Amino acid sequence: MNTDMKITVNPGMEHLRQFVRQLPKLFPVSGEVLHDGRNQIRAFDIGGERLVVKRYKRPSAFNAVMYSFFRKSKARRAYEHALRLRELEIDTPEPVAWSEYRRNGLITETYFVSRRSDYAPLTAATERFPTSDSLPVLEAFARFTVRLHEKGICHEDFNQTNILWRHDEATGRYDFQLIDINRMKFLRRPLRPDECMINLRRLSCPAVAFLYILDRYAETRQWDMDDTLLRGTFFRLLFGRRQQFKKRFRERKLAAAGKKQG
């Protein structure tokens, strides 16, 4: 069985190339597990450098063909999107490398490596809302989101676990980072109003926190407050209903499969 690999390493991090090459052997048996779901994320300390490695789920036969010949892999897109975001002065953990491993010409494993961030997920603020220390975080986050949308940046998995933040005590500023960035759009124009609300609908935070973010977003853009709250709430409710429908459909499908096996 023919096996080959393709690796791209950030030019300033060539000293980590050997680590990246060894990921198929190292990843399953070492590192600290940060997330174990459809994709797995592990943290590593390599010579004092704190890294995060994401191994994407092995693609289906159809997707293996698509990613091998017609589309960039998720790992490659995550790396390239990180470079693009940083060019646009939007922060994300510094990308280190991406790698693909193929058997008989088809992709089987892909990895994305970045530096580990010490920022906190946005949930640390949304779940405490409306405490006095959470209000300035969400207000700053609304302004950050306006910057994204005005630059034509659309994170297509814009939920609160994929947004990190920290408070700079020295300057009083709130800084934000985006993660899980393999699904992004970079438009040559600002997002249109409905596109902005559709993007924000994925924020799976408590409703009161969501409404506060919408309020601050509208204030920053000098949009009509009532109209923004109405449209934002409408798209969020519609998205929630759609997700519930998909969940029920999957549960019925699994139940039907179980009955057939029984």
N, C-alpha and C positions, 0 to 999 in steps of 0.2 A: 504494500500500500504506500503510494508516494505521499510524503508529507513535506510541506514547505512553509516558510514564515515570511511575513512582511512586517517590518518595524520602522517606525518614524520616531526619532527622539529629538526633543527640543535642542537646538544647537548649543545652548548653554549648559546642557545636562548630559553630555556624552558620557560622563563618568558613571551614569546609571544604566547604560545600554546593556551591560551584562546581566544586571538584575531583571531588566525587561525581557531579555532573551530566555531567562530561566522561569518566567512566570507559570507556564503550564505545569512545571514540577513543584514550584514553591507555593503557589497560591492555595492548593487544596490542603496543605499540611502546615502552613505557618501563617503568621499575621493575626491580628485581632479582628474578629468578625464584628462589623458595624451594622450590617443589614443582610438578612438571609431570606430572600423572597424569589421572585421571578429572576432577578439578577442578584448577584452577591457582591458585597463591598467589604473589603478588608483593609486595615491600616497596617503599615509597615514602618519600621525605623531602620533605615539603611545608612550606616555610618553617621548617625546623628541627624539625618534628614527624615522628616516626618512626611510620609507619603500615604495616599489613598489609591487603592486599585479597585476598579470596577470590572467584574467579569460578566459579560452579557450572556443571557440565556442562549443556549445552543439553538440556532435557527431551525425551523422546519425544513423539509426537503425543498419546498417551493421557495421559501425565503433564502435558503442557502444559495440557490441558483440566482435569485434576484440580487443579493448582496455580493455575490462573486463576480457577476458580469454586468449588472445594470445600475446598481445603486451603491453609494458609499456605505460602508458598515456603520453601525451606531457608534462604535469606538472612534472611528476616524472622524465622523461628524462632530462628536463631542470635543475632540482635540481641535479641529479647525474652527468650530464655533467659539471655543475659549479664546483662541488667538484673535478672532474677529471682534469679540466683545471687548477685549482689552484694547484693541486698536480704537474702538469707539468710546473708550474711557468709561466702560461699564465693568465693574470688578467681578472676577470669578477666580477661584483658586488657580494658581499658575499651572498650565498644562505641562506635563513632563514627557509623555509618550503615548502612542497607540500602537497596538500590534494585532495582527491577524494570523491565524494558523489554519492551514488548508490540508485536506486530504483528498487526493485524486482531483485536485483543482477546485474543490468546493470548501467554502469557509465552514469551520467547525467551532473555533473559539476566537473570541475577540476581547481585548483588554484596553481600558483607558486608565492612564496613570496621571495623577495630579498631586500637587502639594496638599497637605492636610490643613484645613482651615480651623482657626480657633474661634470663629464666629458662632453665635447661637442661632438655632432655627427661629423663624418668625413666630412659631407657636409659643415660644417663651414670653412673647408680649401679648398675642391675641388671647391666650387663655387666662391672662390676668386682667384683661380689659373689664371695667374702666378704671383701674387703679392709676394713681397719679404718675407712676413711673412708666406705664404702658402708653399713655396718651401721646407723648412726644415721639415715641418710636413709630407709632402708626401714622402720625402726621408726616414724619420724615419719609416713611415708606411710601405714602401717597405721592409725595413730591418725586421720589425716586422712580415710581411707576410712570409718572408724567414724562420724565426724562426718557425712559425707555420708549414710550409710545411716540413721542415727538421725534425720536431718532429712527422710527420705523422698525423697532425691535419687538418681536412677538415671541415670547417663550410659550410654547404650546403645551407645557405642563406646569403652568404658573400657579402651583399650590404652595401653601405656607411652609411645607417641609423642604421645598426647593429654593427658599429664600432665606439667606442668613444675614445676621446683623451684629453690630457691636457699637458700643458708645465710646468714643474717644474722649477720655476724661480731660485731656490737655486742651482740646479745642472745643469740647462740648458738642461735637458733630456726631451724627449717626451715619455709619457706613453700612453698605449692603453688598452682598454677593449673590450671584445666581449659580445654582448647581443643577445637575441632571439636565444637561443642555444639548443633548443629541437631537432634540426636536425643537428647532428654532426657525423663524423666518426673519430675514433682513430685507426690508422693503426700501425702495428709493424714495419714499414719501412717508410722512407721518401717518399713523393709523387713523382711520376714520372713526367718528364717535361710536358707531355700533361695534366696530372691530375692537375698540378699547373696552367696551362693556362685556363683550363676548370673552375677551382675554381675562378680565377680572372675575368672571363667573366661577372660575376654578378655585378661587380662594375658599378652601373648606374650613373657614374660621367661624366662630359664633356669629349669629346674625347681627348682633349689636355692634360687634367689632367691624363687620363687613360694611354696615351702614355708615359707621364713622369714617372708614377709609374712603367710601364713595363721597361723603360730605367734604372731606379734605381734598380729595381729587378734584371735585367740581370747583371748589374755592381756588385751587391753584391754577386751574385752566380758565377761570372766570366763566364757567358754564352755568346755565340755569340749574339751581340746586334741586328743585322738585323733579325736573325732567330727568336729571342724572340718576337720582335715587329711584325713580320709577323704572327707567330702562335697565339699570343695574340689577334691581330686584327681579324684574321680569326674566332676564337672561339667566340669573342664578336659579330661580325656581324651575325654569324650563330645563336647565342642565341637570338639576337634582332629580326631576321626574324621569328624565332620560336614563340617568344612572340607575335609578331604582328599577326601571323596566328591564334594563340589561342584566341586572343582578337576578331578578326573578326568572328571566329567560334562561340564564345559566343554571340556576338551581333546578328548574324543571327539566332541563336537558340532562343534568347529572342524575336526577331522580329517575328519568325514563331509561337512561343507560343502566342504572342499577337494577331496575326491574327486569330488563332484558337478560342481564347476567344471572339474576336469580331464577 
